[in-house]
Amino acid sequence: MGSQRAHDAERWPARWTEALTVTKEETRMRWMRQMMALAFATGVLGLAAVGCEEAAEDAIDCPQICQTYRDCVDGEYNVDACRDDCEMQAEEDDAFRNSAKVCEACLDGKACDDQITCFDECPIER
């Protein structure tokens, strides 16, 4: 066994074995780089999640508003046209979007008889 080590020492020049030796400082620096990369990735994912949550909060349920109008007010109401118009205007018009949010909140959890008054404030076309 001792002769094997001597043979290995002859086979590998000292500069190669030194290059393969990792110091405590190098190990610490690698660990720091990995932690910084992990922190950066976590931050990016966190910001992406917040952006998605805000978009979800701003979303208006146009199909639900339009379907509720049909169910509670006018059985012949064109839900598809209403939905398309509502979604287009909600993207382009802040006042429409705010009115639709108020309407949606008013409709939430109420029976048809109580929802009818909400449509006085809803910006959908009748």
N, C-alpha and C positions, 0 to 999 in steps of 0.2 A: 504494500500500500504506500509506504514511504517513497518507493521508487516511482510510483505512478504520479505522485505530487511533483516530484522533481522533474519528471518528464513533461507534465503539464506546464510547469513554470518555464521550461525551456521552449515549449511550443507557443506560449502566449507572451508576447513582449510586455514589459512592465507598463508601457503607456496604454496598452489596450485594457489591462485590468484596472488601471486607474480611471480610465474613461467609463468603465462599467460600474464603478463604485459611486453610489449616490450619497451625498452628504446630507446631514440633518437640515441644513439650510435649503438645499435643493428640494428636499421632501416637503419642507414647510412652504416653500414658494409654490410648488405644484398644488398643494392643498389650498392655499390662498386663491390661486387662479381658478380652481374648481369651484370654490365657494362663491367667488365673485361671479362666475358664469351662472351658477345656480341662482344667485340672488337676482341677476339681470333677467333670467328666463322667468322667474317667479313674478317679477315686477311687470314684465310685458304681458304675461298671461292674466295677471290681476287687472291691468288696465283694459285688456280686451274684454274681460268679463264685465267690468263696470260699464263699458260702452254698450254691450249687448243688453244689460239690464236697463239702462236708460232708454234705449230704443224700444224695448218691450213696454216700458211704462208710458211712453209717448204714443204707442200704437193705439189706434181706435178700432173697435170691433164693428166696422161698417156692416158686414153681413148680419150681425145680430141686431143692430139698430133697425135695419131695413126689414128683416124678417119679423121682428116684433111689431113694426108698423103694420105689416100685412096681416099678422095674426090678430092684432087687437083693434085695428081701425078700418082697414080696407082689404078685404079678401082678394081683390083683383089687382092689387098693387104689384108692379114689376120690380121684384127684389133684385134681379140681376142688373138692371139699369141703375137702380138706386145705389147698389154696392159699387159699381164702376164709377159713378159720378162722385160718390162719397169718398172713395179712396183717392181719386184724382185730386179733388179739392183739398183733402186733408194733407196731401203732400205739398200743395202749392200755397195754401192760404192759412195763415196762423189764426185768424179770427174764426174761420170755419172749424179748424181743428179744436180750438178752445170751446166753441159752442157744442161741437160733437162730444167732447169729453163731459161737458155739463149734462148733456142729454143722456149719455151712456150711464153716468152716475145716477141720474134720476130714475132711469129704467131698472137699474140693478135690484133684483130681488123683489120686485113688486108684481102684483097680479095685474091682469089686463085693465081692469076697471081703474086702477090707480095709475097705470102707465099712460093713459090717454092724455092726461094733463101735461105730461112730460113732452109730448110732441109739439106743444105750442112753442117750445124753446129749441126744438131740434132743427138743425139746418138742412135736413133732407128735403128734396123736392117732393111735392104731393101732387 
